[in-house]
Amino acid sequence: MMPTGLFSQIALIILSVGIIFTYITPTLDEIKKTQDTITVYKTEREKVSDVNLKLDQIASRLNSINTDDQKKLLTYMPDSVDTVAVPRDIKAIADKNGLILKQIKYVGPQEAAEQSTFVDPGMIAALPAESTDPEAHTFAVEFEAAYEQIKQFLGDLEQNGYPLEVHDLVIEQTEGGFLSVKMKVVTYDRIIPPPPTDSSLVVPETQVTS
């Protein structure tokens, strides 16, 4: 039999309010938190799925590049500059054009990086914002030649299989009628190495003399 007295009804109301605040409200809060967590999880899962899809697309595009093109790309922008091979290639171009080669010397990466304006668009998304540029390497070149030989030499540098940019070109006339040329040739690699921790480390020079 349900109580019908005034005090009984008030007690039931108080009991109902107590049940609401003690059990129902916390339960609803927990349900809301769970729903929010599920929503966040679904959102993050969609983001991960989008990223995985883009990675799959990039991997598919990469795999679609044939082997010859991959070799050409690695030649054009190697992982690291071979400081012996580059002077050898420059010397071969100089010998081809009959230059009187005086010197080819590896200057180092730092000075070239300060002068370089080269940017590889493909590296922007792959590297952190503070290191989007490939590392530049400078080689000092000195030789004597006729004007036409110099033109042909510069043209052959431009047609090389990897970048050989001419920086700081200085031409002076010599007593024998030839032109004396001093220039800096810059090339690039993909990987930017961390700075050396030992200040006593010195980069060895690579020099070719005629």
Residue pairs with C-beta under 8 A, 6 or more apart in sequence:
3 9
3 12
65 73
72 161
75 161
75 162
76 161
76 162
76 163
77 120
77 134
77 162
77 163
77 188
77 189
77 190
78 162
78 189
78 190
79 189
79 190
79 191
80 189
80 190
80 191
81 135
81 137
81 187
81 188
81 189
83 106
83 137
83 206
84 206
86 106
86 137
86 139
86 164
86 187
87 104
87 105
87 106
87 139
87 206
87 207
87 208
88 208
89 160
89 164
90 104
90 139
90 141
90 157
90 164
90 185
90 208
91 101
91 104
91 208
93 153
93 156
93 157
93 160
94 101
94 141
94 143
94 153
95 101
96 156
97 145
97 149
97 152
97 153
97 156
98 145
98 149
99 143
99 144
99 145
99 149
99 153
100 143
100 144
100 145
100 178
100 210
101 142
101 143
101 208
101 209
101 210
102 142
102 143
102 144
102 209
102 210
103 140
103 141
103 142
103 207
103 208
103 209
104 139
104 140
104 141
104 142
104 206
104 207
104 208
105 139
105 140
105 205
105 206
105 207
106 137
106 138
106 139
106 203
106 204
106 205
106 206
106 207
107 137
107 138
107 139
107 140
107 184
108 137
108 138
108 203
109 135
109 136
109 137
109 138
109 203
111 138
112 136
112 137
112 138
112 167
112 184
112 186
113 133
113 135
113 136
115 136
115 138
115 167
115 168
115 184
115 186
116 133
116 136
116 186
116 188
118 133
118 134
118 136
118 163
118 165
118 186
118 188
119 132
119 133
120 133
120 134
120 188
120 190
123 132
123 133
123 134
123 190
124 132
127 192
131 192
133 192
134 188
134 189
134 190
134 192
135 188
135 189
135 191
135 192
135 193
136 186
136 187
136 188
137 186
137 187
137 188
137 189
138 167
138 184
138 185
138 186
139 184
139 185
139 186
139 187
140 182
140 183
140 184
140 185
141 181
141 182
141 183
141 184
141 185
142 180
142 181
142 182
142 183
143 181
144 174
144 178
144 179
144 180
144 181
145 153
145 178
145 179
145 181
146 178
146 179
147 179
150 171
150 179
150 181
154 166
157 164
157 166
157 185
158 164
162 187
163 186
163 187
163 188
164 185
164 186
164 187
165 185
165 186
165 187
166 183
166 184
166 185
166 186
167 183
167 184
167 185
167 186
168 182
168 183
168 184
169 181
169 182
169 183
170 181
170 182
170 183
171 179
171 180
171 181
172 179
172 180
173 179
173 180
174 180
